[in-house]
Amino acid sequence: MADIRAGGRARNAAWQYIYLTWRPLYLKPVLDRGGTAEDVREVLSRVMMDVEKQVCRDDFHLHSSTLRTYFIDALIKAWSEAGRKRSAMQSKMVEYDPQAHAGGGHQPGVEEAYLREERARLVRNAVEQTGARCQKMLTLYGKGFSMEEIADEMDFGAGAATAKKEVAKCRERLREFLRENPL
């Protein structure tokens, strides 16, 4: 963060390091969710500007995450929001397609999208029921973070083995909640 705040060559070197070193870390979750490298390129510069703007603020402090986690979360969120906007625009274009309405056509996909969103909301609510610690671990796990990264983020001194064991416990806690409270 200090290099980004410093500006000049230090800033450029920091962003080059982030781009080259963290690329697999922020690309994988997007690809795993059906995105493309092009999707990431579309939002990357905006996210870099937003993160830099935040980092340079005097009142900016990372309390519960690293800069890497903050950056990756920001990028995934921006990609997700861009995807929702694209989907909404595509849905509207299809919804008002005269041929689809000419024969009283049914709009498949709108219902599926709604059901997907509703299910995602229910899953998020279920994850929240596992407690703050498990919620954080399951969120990182769901975003494609490795066990080593989860161990770093959660400050597990014993490393990936502990993270794997703790994530497994949290996943079991989530399964148990879902057995008792089916979606």
Buried (B, 14 or more C-beta within 10 A) or exposed (E): BEBBBEEEEEBEEBBEEBEEEBEEBBBBBBBEBEBEEEBBEBBBEEBBEBBBEBBBEEEEEEEEBEBBBBBBBBBBEBBBEBBEEEEEEEBEEBEEEEEBEEEEEEEEEEEEBEEEEEEEEBBEEBBEBBEEEBBBBBBBBBBBBBBEBBBBBBEBEEEBEBBBEBBEEBBEBBEEBBEEEEE
